[in-house]
Amino acid sequence: MTFRARHLLGIEPLAPPEITALLDLADSYVDLNRRAHKHGEALAGLTQINMFFENSTRTQASFELAGKRLGADVMNMSMQASSINKGETLIDTALTLNAMHPDLLVVRHPHSGAVALLAQKVTCAVLNAGDGRHEHPTQALLDALTIRRAKGRLHRLTVAICGDIAHSRVARSNILLLHKLENRVRLIGPPTLMPAGIADWGVEVFDDMREGLKGCDVVMMLRLQRERMDGGFVPSVREYYHRFGLDAEKLSHAHGDAIVMHPGPMNRGVEIDGTIADDINRSVIQEQVEMGVAVRMAAMDLLARNLRARPREVMA
Ligand code: ASP
């Protein structure tokens, strides 16, 4: 099994069997990662460059670990946000790196669409590690693997995604993936944090947590993305927590066995109560981090199989 595409730019172009195959492969990497000897050979001899134009803790660390565990030579480049505001600079950087013959380029960028643009200019495989508000495919895939392992299936579930939907690439990628596998998605948050055109997304929208959480199997909380806000989207953090912060009382409206997720970084006391986040009977937030490494190993493995099978050319 390989991906049809050379790159992993988003969930949108993936077919359901590609998603399932990736998750199956990732399951085997979860097993590998739990062994004392954690090394595989799938990326042996390949060079992986991580280019993060936006801050990251989990994603960058987990891509780095994923590459190293599969035998790649991994280089991290920390990019200065101030130097990338012109499209040309991004492309120039990409062309410079491309001349060093990387095989896998992992890119995070604050502008939606920037990673896809870059992918057209290089001869290696590009993985989108988050572009603006657009997509964060490996986050949705790791969320999917976490849900599948916790619930035993990844279809016909009711999943609530709560909070700052408007600025969230995590929400967008998750909605796309969950719909492809026939789940019901509810979005819960203040109307000011819902994206325009939400009526066409095939989701149910709520602005009341208790109502929206009723009967949900999965509760996914999102961070207030203040760095992407150009004005006051919520009256105050206190008010936001009161209405939309997940606490035990609000969670009691979901199914008794509903799991709680958060992509991180988490603001305790803003979108989630610390006790809920740490409750090992409800919260799978640490499992999400674990699944992140395995999913990124699987994604790079599948793209590397493509690289080995196809001649290299600029895709533009
Ligand atoms: N880490 C996720 C992202 O990069 C979520 C967040 O930052 O709130 O989109």
Boltz pocket constraint, residues with backbone or C-beta under 6 A from the ligand:
constraints:
  - pocket:
      binder: B
      contacts: [[A, 55], [A, 129], [A, 130], [A, 132], [A, 136], [A, 169], [A, 170], [A, 222], [A, 223], [A, 225], [A, 263], [A, 264], [A, 265]]
      max_distance: 6.0
